[in-house]
Amino acid sequence: MCRWLATLFGFHPPIVEEAILRDAPWLSQLHSASFPRGWGVNEFEQMLLDRNTLTHRLRQGRHIIGFSISRLAADEAEILSIAITVKKRGQGLSRELLHTHLGYL
């Protein structure tokens, strides 16, 4: 009931979910806004197609506001990048994103 009311009044809770191939342009844009040398759309497309790469997006409504990406190798994993859009930083959103992402690793 509370979620329905929140949505009715325009509040969409952030949702962590697996990223998909068509997210590549948005992930690239967010990465470029977060780091001096951003990854291009092609780089994200390659990583999203790679079976050894795990990518989660943080979505609020229809907007991607963050992501985390890791590479898996044997019994290890390496976090390659994690980012939250500038307007949403400092709100603790990366905590849930990272917690969920680590749970899959």
Backbone as JSON, one array per atom type, in Angstrom:
{
  "sequence": "MCRWLATLFGFHPPIVEEAILRDAPWLSQLHSASFPRGWGVNEFEQMLLDRNTLTHRLRQGRHIIGFSISRLAADEAEILSIAITVKKRGQGLSRELLHTHLGYL",
  "N": [[0.83, -1.2, 0.0], [1.89, 1.28, 0.85], [3.95, 1.6, -1.04], [2.47, 1.86, -3.4], [1.09, 4.27, -2.85], [3.28, 6.0, -2.66], [4.25, 5.87, -5.29], [2.05, 6.92, -6.61], [2.19, 9.59, -5.82], [4.43, 10.37, -7.1], [6.92, 9.5, -6.14], [9.48, 7.28, -6.58], [10.87, 4.4, -5.41], [14.36, 3.52, -5.23], [15.61, 0.85, -7.23], [17.52, -2.06, -7.4], [18.79, -3.87, -10.03], [19.59, -6.33, -12.57], [21.67, -5.17, -15.16], [20.98, -4.46, -18.6], [21.63, -4.97, -22.14], [20.71, -2.74, -23.65], [21.08, -0.71, -21.85], [23.6, 0.27, -22.1], [24.32, 2.87, -23.36], [23.41, 4.68, -21.36], [24.84, 3.85, -19.1], [27.42, 4.35, -19.96], [27.33, 7.14, -20.24], [26.89, 7.91, -17.56], [29.22, 6.87, -16.4], [31.18, 8.41, -17.7], [30.56, 10.91, -16.66], [31.38, 10.56, -14.11], [34.05, 9.83, -13.9], [37.44, 10.71, -14.88], [38.31, 9.54, -17.29], [36.07, 8.26, -19.1], [34.28, 5.24, -19.88], [33.39, 4.04, -23.11], [30.37, 3.55, -25.07], [30.6, 1.21, -26.62], [32.47, -0.25, -25.11], [30.99, -0.77, -22.79], [28.93, -2.29, -23.93], [30.36, -4.57, -24.77], [31.19, -5.54, -22.25], [28.71, -6.06, -21.05], [27.83, -8.15, -22.62], [29.63, -10.11, -22.03], [30.05, -13.15, -20.4], [31.47, -13.41, -18.07], [31.24, -11.11, -16.68], [29.57, -9.12, -14.34], [26.89, -6.99, -14.02], [25.06, -4.52, -12.41], [22.31, -2.3, -12.29], [21.14, 0.72, -10.83], [18.03, 1.81, -10.51], [15.66, 4.4, -10.61], [12.44, 4.96, -10.86], [12.09, 5.53, -14.23], [14.7, 6.09, -14.68], [18.17, 5.5, -14.83], [20.25, 5.63, -12.16], [22.58, 4.82, -11.1], [25.28, 2.37, -11.09], [26.98, -0.8, -10.84], [29.8, -2.76, -11.61], [31.45, -5.8, -12.19], [34.12, -8.13, -12.72], [34.36, -11.59, -13.11], [36.49, -14.27, -12.2], [37.47, -17.47, -12.1], [37.51, -18.36, -8.81], [37.36, -15.82, -7.85], [36.59, -12.29, -7.76], [36.53, -9.08, -9.26], [35.86, -5.77, -8.6], [35.09, -3.54, -11.02], [34.04, -1.0, -11.5], [31.99, 1.46, -9.93], [29.29, 3.65, -9.69], [27.36, 6.58, -8.99], [24.86, 8.84, -9.98], [25.53, 12.35, -10.06], [23.58, 14.07, -8.85], [22.34, 12.39, -7.04], [24.16, 11.55, -5.19], [25.55, 11.04, -1.9], [23.34, 10.21, -0.51], [23.23, 7.69, 0.44], [22.61, 5.71, -1.36], [24.37, 4.1, -2.79], [25.07, 2.15, -1.01], [23.02, 0.15, -0.84], [23.12, -0.69, -3.5], [25.77, -1.68, -3.74], [25.69, -3.66, -1.73], [23.76, -5.49, -2.74], [25.0, -6.15, -5.15], [27.41, -7.35, -4.27], [26.31, -9.55, -3.01], [25.6, -11.17, -5.18], [28.07, -11.76, -6.19]],
  "CA": [[0.0, 0.0, 0.0], [2.76, 2.46, 0.92], [4.65, 1.74, -2.32], [1.48, 2.35, -4.33], [0.88, 5.69, -2.55], [4.5, 6.73, -3.03], [4.27, 5.97, -6.74], [0.97, 7.83, -6.98], [2.64, 10.96, -5.58], [5.64, 10.66, -7.88], [8.16, 8.99, -5.56], [9.82, 5.92, -7.01], [12.02, 3.92, -4.64], [15.43, 2.96, -6.07], [15.58, -0.59, -7.4], [18.74, -2.64, -7.95], [18.47, -4.98, -10.92], [20.63, -6.63, -13.53], [21.7, -4.28, -16.32], [20.77, -5.12, -19.89], [22.43, -4.41, -23.23], [20.26, -1.4, -24.07], [21.52, 0.26, -20.84], [24.99, 0.68, -22.38], [24.52, 4.32, -23.51], [23.2, 5.36, -20.08], [25.96, 3.51, -18.23], [28.57, 5.09, -20.48], [27.13, 8.56, -19.89], [27.1, 8.04, -16.12], [30.64, 6.63, -16.13], [31.92, 9.58, -18.18], [30.31, 12.01, -15.73], [31.92, 10.22, -12.79], [35.48, 9.55, -13.94], [38.14, 11.51, -15.87], [38.35, 8.82, -18.57], [34.88, 7.42, -19.11], [34.2, 4.14, -20.84], [32.47, 4.28, -24.2], [29.2, 2.67, -25.23], [31.08, -0.09, -27.1], [33.09, -0.96, -23.99], [29.91, -1.29, -21.95], [28.25, -3.36, -24.66], [31.21, -5.76, -24.68], [31.15, -6.07, -20.89], [27.38, -6.6, -20.79], [27.72, -9.41, -23.35], [30.61, -11.04, -21.48], [29.48, -14.0, -19.35], [32.28, -13.29, -16.86], [31.05, -9.77, -16.13], [28.3, -8.94, -13.65], [26.55, -5.57, -13.98], [23.77, -4.13, -11.84], [21.95, -0.89, -12.4], [20.27, 1.27, -9.8], [17.03, 2.54, -11.27], [14.61, 5.1, -9.87], [11.47, 5.22, -11.92], [12.64, 5.12, -15.53], [16.05, 6.64, -14.8], [19.31, 4.8, -14.23], [20.94, 6.61, -11.31], [23.83, 4.24, -10.64], [25.6, 1.03, -11.56], [28.19, -1.46, -10.37], [30.22, -3.76, -12.59], [32.56, -6.63, -11.73], [34.58, -9.22, -13.57], [34.54, -12.84, -12.38], [37.55, -15.13, -12.7], [37.6, -18.65, -11.22], [36.83, -18.16, -7.52], [37.59, -14.44, -7.45], [35.87, -11.24, -8.49], [37.15, -7.75, -9.18], [34.94, -4.68, -8.9], [35.7, -2.68, -12.03], [33.57, 0.36, -11.34], [30.7, 1.72, -9.3], [29.02, 5.09, -9.83], [26.03, 7.12, -8.71], [24.73, 10.14, -10.61], [25.93, 13.46, -9.19], [22.43, 14.58, -8.09], [21.88, 11.42, -6.04], [25.26, 11.19, -4.28], [25.42, 11.46, -0.51], [22.05, 9.79, 0.03], [23.34, 6.3, 0.88], [22.09, 4.8, -2.39], [25.4, 3.13, -3.21], [25.12, 1.08, -0.01], [22.14, -0.93, -1.29], [23.65, -1.15, -4.77], [26.95, -2.5, -3.47], [25.26, -4.82, -0.94], [23.13, -6.42, -3.66], [26.02, -6.59, -6.11], [28.3, -8.29, -3.57], [25.54, -10.77, -2.78], [25.67, -11.99, -6.39], [29.46, -12.19, -6.4]],
  "C": [[0.87, 1.26, 0.0], [3.49, 2.69, -0.4], [3.71, 2.32, -3.38], [1.24, 3.84, -4.12], [2.08, 6.52, -2.95], [4.56, 6.92, -4.53], [3.21, 6.95, -7.24], [1.4, 9.28, -6.84], [4.0, 11.26, -6.22], [6.94, 10.19, -7.27], [8.35, 7.55, -6.01], [11.02, 5.46, -6.2], [13.08, 3.36, -5.58], [15.36, 1.43, -6.07], [16.91, -1.04, -8.0], [18.33, -3.85, -8.79], [19.6, -5.18, -11.91], [20.52, -5.67, -14.72], [21.52, -5.1, -17.59], [21.51, -4.36, -20.98], [22.0, -3.0, -23.62], [20.57, -0.32, -23.02], [22.89, 0.86, -21.16], [25.16, 2.19, -22.57], [24.37, 5.08, -22.19], [24.35, 5.09, -19.12], [27.21, 4.26, -18.66], [28.49, 6.57, -20.11], [27.4, 8.79, -18.41], [28.56, 7.84, -15.76], [31.47, 7.84, -16.55], [31.73, 10.79, -17.28], [30.96, 11.79, -14.37], [33.43, 10.07, -12.75], [36.16, 10.36, -15.05], [38.19, 10.86, -17.26], [37.19, 7.82, -18.57], [34.95, 6.33, -20.16], [33.14, 4.45, -21.88], [31.33, 3.27, -24.24], [29.65, 1.28, -25.67], [31.72, -0.9, -25.99], [32.03, -1.54, -23.08], [29.16, -2.42, -22.65], [29.05, -4.66, -24.58], [31.15, -6.38, -23.29], [29.79, -6.69, -20.58], [27.15, -7.93, -21.51], [28.64, -10.5, -22.79], [30.0, -11.83, -20.31], [30.23, -13.88, -18.02], [32.19, -11.9, -16.23], [29.65, -9.69, -15.53], [28.04, -7.44, -13.53], [25.16, -5.38, -13.41], [23.56, -2.64, -12.07], [21.08, -0.53, -11.21], [19.31, 2.19, -10.53], [16.02, 3.18, -10.32], [13.59, 5.58, -10.9], [12.02, 4.69, -13.22], [14.08, 5.54, -15.72], [17.09, 5.76, -14.12], [20.11, 5.85, -13.46], [22.25, 6.06, -10.75], [24.06, 2.87, -11.25], [26.83, 0.5, -10.82], [28.51, -2.56, -11.37], [31.47, -4.48, -12.07], [32.89, -7.69, -12.76], [34.85, -10.43, -12.69], [35.64, -13.66, -13.04], [37.78, -16.25, -11.68], [36.82, -18.4, -9.93], [37.06, -16.75, -6.97], [36.71, -13.49, -8.27], [36.58, -9.92, -8.25], [36.09, -6.7, -9.52], [35.66, -3.73, -9.84], [35.3, -1.22, -11.85], [32.23, 0.38, -10.62], [30.49, 3.23, -9.36], [27.57, 5.39, -9.51], [25.98, 8.5, -9.37], [24.96, 11.26, -9.6], [24.77, 13.93, -8.3], [21.98, 13.66, -6.97], [22.97, 11.01, -5.05], [25.0, 11.73, -2.88], [24.11, 11.06, 0.14], [22.06, 8.33, 0.49], [22.86, 5.28, -0.14], [23.11, 3.75, -2.82], [25.49, 1.97, -2.24], [24.27, -0.11, -0.45], [22.63, -1.52, -2.61], [24.82, -2.1, -4.54], [26.58, -3.77, -2.7], [24.64, -5.89, -1.85], [24.16, -7.01, -4.62], [26.95, -7.64, -5.46], [27.6, -9.6, -3.28], [25.56, -11.71, -3.98], [27.08, -12.5, -6.66], [29.78, -13.37, -5.51]]
}
